[in-house]
Amino acid sequence: MSRKNLNIGLFGFGCVGLGLYEVLQKTPGLKATISNICVKDKEKKRAIGKENFTFDKNDILNDESINVVVELIDDADAAFEIVSAALKKGKAVVSANKKMIAQHFTELLELQKEYNVPLLYEAACCASMPIIRNLEEYYDNDLLESIEGIVNGSTNYILTKTFSENLSYDEALLQAQEKGFAESNPILDTGGFDAKYKLLILLAHSFGYVAKPKDIFNIGIDNIGELELKYAREKKLKIKLVAQAFKSETGNISAFVIPKFVTPDDRLYNVDDVFNGIITKTSFADTHFFVGRGAGSLPTASAVLSDISALSYDYRYEYKKIYREENVSLTNDAQLKVLLRHKKEDAHALKHYFDEVEESYNNHDSGYITGVISLKNLIAIHAGNTGDRSFILIDVEKEAAVEKAFALAE
């Protein structure tokens, strides 16, 4: 199959946009050219000449010679406006905006179908790691049981510095901001929202389930305290922000983003700095492990480039798992083993939420409980959190739930 010539209209020229421009100069065999670049700030100094830029989106959207739109802007609402308009114009689209895709997944799916044009977004999940296309293609026939991993490079950098250099959370966050890994208002990353948007996209390609952001529970790393850090160091553990989804015994899906203690024999233990790592488990092939850079201009640009290359061969996501319309739903009945840090006076009341308490500890002002709790009860406790509670996942109690069911049957 011969490659198509691609004439690209680019929206946004930040670090990823510049990275894409640079890598395209080094891949002449791709037959892809950036014809026009739309930016917002007329005063900002650019690395290339003014003749390459426009400030009117319609200069790209109404240009019939442009057959691919690449969207690399921060504003999710503006991005949806651009992407939906481009699809309606019959232009193929590449996007890296995970928030926009997560919030409008169903609408974008319908637009692709109605106007018969592809939307690719590998760069929206895990930057350089080619996870979406693997989930879409390789895991189409094998029965996927679970997917879990570190999908946010900013929080992983902060947690790495906290453990490897004993920096405080505030010191590590400041360093991440200075290096450009975290925004001045970092809550999208540190609150676990970025990881949730990515998990929503991965969920659609893993299990064919299209969720809304409010359907997926997320806790970030912004409330981790010294007690949890001390617990981890004493037991030679690390804390990672982990997104995961898995099928239950009934065939329904549990999905959430929660910080997790990882042991030295866990594959995620050595995924440090801005790297991402994902573990898949299937019925036939057991586990696979993907690892790659999860942040930075060139790693993200490489994923955008991969999508552009795929478009030159008319590739598109087929969404086969979604269109099978299997009768699955999200459930909050999963049993989780967690550490809950709390105020000393709340210990007795919080124990009642646990199905099983393994350890309870109190000092003069705070304490922790470790034990098994349902995701539903964890969500209930977190709803009343005013900053004095912190949750760290120890494990998913799949086996414990099965054993409990057998015990009840007897």
N, C-alpha and C positions, 0 to 999 in steps of 0.2 A: 504494500500500500504506500503510495507516494504522499508526501507531506503537503498540507495546504500552506499557502502563504498567509501569515497573520499580520494584520495591521491593527496595532494596539492603541487604544485611548486610555491613558493612565490618570486615575484620580488620586491625588496625594503624592507628595514627594518628600516625606520624612525619611527616617533612617532606612526603612524597608524599601520605599520607592527608589531611593538612591542606590540601595543594594541591588535591586532588580535591574536598574539601568546599567550598573557596572557588570553584572553577570551576563546580561544580554550581549554586551560588547564582546564578551569572551566566548560566546556560543554562536558563531555565524552560521553553522549548519542548521540551526533551528528555523530559519526563514521567518523570523518574527521581528518586526520593527515597531518602535514606539513613535507614533506619528504626532501625538499631541499630549500634553500633560496639563491637567486642570488643577489649580491650587487656589487657596483662598487669600492668603496674605500677599498683597502686592509689594510690600516693602521688604520682605525677607530676602536676604542674600542667598543665592542658590549656587550649587557647585557647577552648574552648566548655564549656558547663555539664555537670555530672556526670550529669544526667538522660539524656544522649545515649549513655552508656557502659554496657557490661556486662563482667564478668570471667569469664563462663562461656560457652564456645564453643557449648554446646548451646542457649543462648537464641536464637542465630541459626540453627544447623543444624536445630533442631526446629520452627522457626517456619514454618508452611506458607504464611503470607502473603508471606514473603520468597522471591522467585523468582530473585534474582541475588546471588551471593557475590563480593565483591571482596577478594582476598588481597594485602596489602601489608606482610608481615612479613619480617624478615631471616633467621630460622631456616628453612633448607631442609627439614629433617626435619619440623618442626611444620607448615610450609606444605603439604607433601605430605599429611599427615594431614588437614588441614582441607579441602584441595581434593578429595581422593579421597572424603571423607565427603560433601561438598556434591554432587558428581556423582552419588553413589549415592542421594542424596535427591532427585534430579531437578532440581537447581538449576543454572542456567547459571553459569559461573565466569569471572572476569577475574583474571589474575595478572600480576605484574611480576617474579616470582622466577625468574631465568634458571638458577640452579644447580639448583633443584628440578625445573624442566622438563627440563633436560638430563639429569639423573640418572635421571629416571623417564619419559622420553618414550614408550617403548613401552607402559608400564602406563597412562599417561594417554590414549593413543590408544585403547586397548582399553576403558577406562572410558567414554569419550565414545560409542563405538560401542554398547556394551552397554546403557547407560542413555539413549541418544538425547538427549544434552544437549551443548551446545557449551562449549569452553574456549578463550578468546581471550587472547593474551599479547603484543600489539604492544609494550607498554612493557618487555618483557623484553629487547628488542634495540634499542639506539640511541635510547631515550627518545622524543623528539618526532618522529623520522623514520619515516614510514609504509612501512617496507621489507617487513615480512612479508606484508602483504596484497597489495602489488605483486608480490612473488615468487609468491604463491599464485594470483593472478588474471591479472595482465598478462602474466607470462612463462609462462603455461600452454601457449600454442601456439608461441611463438617458441622456438627451440632455444638455451637458455642455455649459454654456453661457460665463463664464469668469473664469479666474484664476489670482490671484494677491497675492504678498507677499514679505516678506523679505527673501531672499535666500542666503545672504552673511553675515556670522557671524562677520567677521573682521570689515566691515564698520559699522555694527550695534553696535559693541562694541565702536568704535570711537565716533559715534553719541550719544550713551548713556552717555559716559563720558563727552561729550561736554555739554549736557543738565543737567545731574544729578549733576555734580561736577563743572560746569562752566569752564572746562579746555579749552584751545585753541585747535584748530585743530591739530597743531604741537605737543602739549603736549600729546593729546589723542592718536595720531598716534605713538609716541615714546613709550608710555605705551603698546600699542597693539603689537608693535614689540618686546619689552622686554618680554612680556608674550608668544610670539610665535604665536600670532593670525595673524600677518601681516609680510610679508617678508621684507628684507632690502630694496628691490625695490618693493614697495607695489602697483604699478600702476594697476596690474591685478585686485586687489580688489577695490582700491579707485577710479579707472577710470571706474568702472562698467562693466568691461569685464568678470570677473568671473560670475557675475549675468547674463550677456547676454548668456554665454555658457550654464548655467543651464536653462535659459528660453527657449533656442532652444530645449533642450532635453524635457522639460516639454511640449512644443508646439507640438512635435511629438506624445506624449502620450495623450495629452488633445484633440487635434483637428485633429490629423493625418496629420499635415502639416510638411514637412521636409524643414527647411530653411537653409541657409548658414549664418555664423556669420555676414557677411557684410550686410545681409538683415535686421538685427534687430538693431534699433537705440539705443544707450546707452549713458547716461551722468552719471558720477560718482559723488563723494562727494568732490573731490580734489579741486574744485573751489568755494566751498561755502564760502561766506564772512560774515563779522560782520553785515552788513545790514540785510541779510536774517535771521541770528540768532536772532538779536534784534526784527525783525518782528514776528518771531515765539514765542519768550518769552513774548512779549507784549500781544499776542493773546492766550497765554497758549496752544500753539501747540508744537509738536515735529517734527523733520525732520527724515524721514526714507528713505533708498534707496529701492525703490519698483520696482519689475519686474512684468509686467502684460500683459495679452493677453485676448482679448475678441472678440466675433463675432459681426459684425455690422448688421444693418437692412437688408443689401443685402446678408448676409451670408459670407462675407469675414472677414478676421482676421486683427486686429491691435495688434501689439506687440512691446514693448519698455521697457527700463530701465531708470527711471528718479527719482531723489530725490523727495519726496512728503511730504507736510505738513499733519500731521495726528492729528485729534481732539481727545479729551479724550473719546468720545463714539465710536471711531474706534477700532476694535479688534486688530489692529496692534500697537496701542498706548502703550500698556504695554508689548510688545515683546521687551525686552531689552537685554543688554549684548551680548553674542554670540548666543543667541537664534534666531531661524528662525520661521516664521509664514506664513502660506498660507491660503487664503480664496478661496473656490470654490463656484460658483453659478450655479445651474442647473435649468432646466425648471420645474421639479417636486418637488425636495427636497429642493429648495431654497438654503441657504448657509450652508457650512460646514467649520470648522476652525481647521487647523492642527498646532500644535506648538511643538517644540523640540529643542534640542541643535544642533546648526549648525556648530560647530567646536570642535576640541579636539580629542585626540587619541582614547579614549574609545567610545564616541558617534559615530565616523566614523567607528571604528572597529565593532560596533554593527550592522551597516548597511551591512558591508561586510559579517559578520557572518550570517545575515539574508539571503543574497543571496546564501551563501554556503549551508545553510540549505535547501533553496528552490531547489538547484541543486541536493541534495540528494534524492529528489522526482521527478527528471527530469523536473522541472519547466523551462519554457522559455517564453519570451514575444512573444505574437502572432501578435502584431502590426496590430490588426484588423482594426483600424481606418485608418491606412496608406493604407492597401490593399483594402479598400473600394473604394479608388481613387475618393473621392468626389471632385467636381470642385470648390476648394476654393483657394484663393490667399491672400497674404498680401497687405494691403492698408495703405497709409499714409494720408487718408482723415479724420481720427478721429479728433474730435473737443476737445481741451483740455483747461481747465482753468488753467493758470499758473501765477506765479510771475517771471518777467524777471528783473534782476538787470543789469544796464548798466552804461556807462560813461554819464555824464550830457549832453555832446554835441551830443550824438547819439539818444536822446529821440525822437525827431520829426521824424526822418527817420524810427525808429523801430516801431512806432505806426502804420505805414501803413501795417505792416505784420499782425496786429490783426483784426479779424472780429468784435470784440467788446472790447472796453477799459472801464474797471470799475473804475480804480484808477490810478493816475499818481503822482509820487512824485519825487522831485529833491532837493538835498542839494548842497553844494558848488562844489563837484566834481563828484558825482554819483547820481543815482536815481533808481526807479523801476516802472514798469508797471504791473498791474494785469488786466487780461482780457481773452477773448476766442481767441484761435489761432488754426489753423489746424496743425497737426503733420508735414505735408509737409513744412509749413512755419517755424515752429520751427527748423526743420532740416536745412533749408536754413540759418536762422540766426546763428545757432550754427556752421555752416561750416566756417563762417568768424570770429569765436571767437578766440581772442588772449589772453584770460585769464581775460578780463574785463567784461565778461557777465556770468551770472549764471541763471539757470532755476530751479524753484521748482514747481512741479505739485500741484495744489490745488484740482482739480477734473477732471474726464472725463465727458464731457458735452454731454452724450448720450441723455438726455431729451431735452436739449437745441437744439440739432440738429433736433430732431423730431418736436419740436415746430416751428422751423424755416421753416421746410418743409411744415407744415400745413399753416403757414403764407403766404408763397409763392403761395401755391395752391389757397388761397382765393383771 
